[in-house]
Amino acid sequence: MRKWLTVRTAYLYILTGSALLSGVVLFLAYRVFSWSYAHVSPDSFLARLAHGLVNYIGRTPIAAALFFTVFAGLFMLRSQKLAGDMKQIVRAAEELANRGAFSELEVASGGELKALAGNLRRIRTSMASISAERISTPLIPNETSVLLSNEEVMAFILRIKSLLRALESEDSGSLPSELDREALKREAHGLERLLESLMTAS
């Protein structure tokens, strides 16, 4: 991208061109009015209107009002392309932020706006390719994750139930025998070893 093709340069070009064209229009309007005033009767409506405007308003305010009116119209007309391109870029950026994609982005201007539109298109293409890779790539299970079989899960549940029954019998007031205590200890140690193996594998 050339350094002088910037948005600031574009608006400066539009501003200068609108001012020059407004000056040309004002000069032509003055010449046409002078020629018309010289070829009409002093008692005509055009002559009386010209005298009234000059006497009550003045030549300078009339010329300034005509100049700025033409200038504003030309500026709005010539800057329409830049304004349209800016709206398109803002819309595309908003859609990209909200949905991760946007519809077609056409920019008629060059320079910074064209480069910005190109960058947005590249971002959209990159995001689309990343999404496609995520969809097409199958999920690989974690090799370190522990997968228990149904028998192991059942054995784990039975051990927990055995411990719960022993604890319930102790809570009910019946003291467990020495044999029951040894079985309770064995179940507790077995569950402890199983949990340690699970933690080591994960």
N, C-alpha and C positions, 0 to 999 in steps of 0.2 A: 504494500500500500504506500502510495506517495504521501510524504509528510504534509504537503499543502492541501491534500484532499480531506479536509476535516469539516465537521458540522459548522464550526465557527466561520471558516472560509466561505462555506456555502451561503450562510445567512448574510455575511458581508457582501457577497456578490449579488444576492437578491436585493439587499438594501440599497446598494449603489445603483443597480440597474433600475429599480423602481423610482429612485430619486431622479435619475437622468430622464427616464421616460415621462415622469410627471412634469419636469421642466419643459420638455419638448411639447407636451400636450398643452401646458399653460401658455407657451409662446404661440402655438398655433391658434389657440382659442382667442388670444388677444388680437392676433392679426385678422382673424375672421370677424371679430367684433368691430375692430377699427374699420375694416372694409365695409361691413354692413352699415355702420353708423354714418360713414361718409356718403353712402348712396341712398339714404332714406331721408324723408322729409323731417324737419325738426318737430313738426306737430304729430308725427306718427307715434304709435304705442311703444315701439322699440326705443325711440329717442327719449320719450318721457320716462320709460322704465330705467334706461341707462342713467339719466340725470338723477332720478330718485335714489337709485342704489349708490351712486357716487356721492351724493350730498349727505345721505343718512348713514351710510356704512363706511365709505371710503374705498379707494382703489386697493390699498395694501391689504386690508382685512379680506376683501373679496378674492384677491389673488392668492392669499395665504390659505383661505378656506378651500378654494378650488385645487390648489396644489396638494394639500394634505388629504383631501378626499380622493383625488386620483392616486396619490401615493399609497394610501391605505388599501384601496381596491387592488392595485397592482401587486402590492406586497402579499396580501392574502392569497391572490391568485397564483403567484409564482412560488410561494412557500407551501402550497398545497401538497406537492409531491413529497417534500421532507416531512410534513406533518403526517401524511398517510403512511410513510415508511416507519416513522417512529411508533405510530399506533400498531402497525403490524408486528414490530419487534416486541413491544410491550405485551401484546396479546400472546405471542409465541412464548415469551419468557414466563408469563403467568401460567399458561397451560403446561409448560415443561415443569414448573415447580409443583403444580397441583396433581397432574396426571402422569408425569414422566415422559410425555410426548406432546406433539402439537401437529396441527395440520400444515398444509403447504405455506411456506414463508417466501413471499416474493417482494424483493426490495428493488425499486427502480433507481435509487440513488447509488452513488459510488462512495469510495473512501471509507470512513469509519463505520457508517451504517451498513455498507455491504460486507465489511469484515466482521462486524458483530453478527449479522445474519448468518454468515458462513460458520462462525464459531458455534452458534446455537444449533445449526444443522449437524455439525460434527458431534456435539454433545448428545443430540437425539440419537444419532447413529450408534454412538458408543453405548448409551443406555439400552438401546434395543438389542445390540449384540450381547451385552452382559445378561439381559433377561433371557435371551434365547439359549445362552450357554447354561444358565441355571435350570431351565426347563429340560434341556436335552441331556444334561449330565445326571446319571442315576446317583441316588444317595448311597454312599459306601458305609456300611455299618462299622462302628468303632470296634476295632479288634480287641481293645482292652476292656470293653464292656462285658459284664458277666451275664450270661444267659443261663438261667436255671431250668432244668427239665421239670416235667410235671411231678416225677417221683421225688425229686429233691424238695420241691415246694411243699408237697404233701408231708414229707418227713419233718420239715421245718414247722409246719402247722401243728402236727401231732405233738412235737416236743413242747411247743408253746402251750397247747391245751393241757398236757400233763403237768406242766409247772403251774398253770392256773388252778387245776384241781387240787394240787398239793397246797397251794396258798389259800384256797377257799376252805379246805379242811382245817388248816391252822387258824384261820379267822373264826371258824365256827366253835372253837374251844377244844376240839379234840387234838391232843398233842400227837404229832407223828412219831412213829417208832424209829428205832435206830436204823432199821432197814429202809424205811421211807425217807429218812434224812439222807442216807447214802445215795438213794436213787435220785433224790432232788438235787444233790450236789453233782451227780453225774450228768443229769440233764442240763444243769446250768453250765457246767464246763463244756459240754458238747455244743450248746448254743454259742458260747463264747468263742470256741475254736472256729465254728462256722462263720460267725461274724468277722473274726479276724482274717479268715481266708478270703472272704468277700472284699474286705477293705484292702488286703494286699493285692488282689487281682485287679481292682479298679484303680 
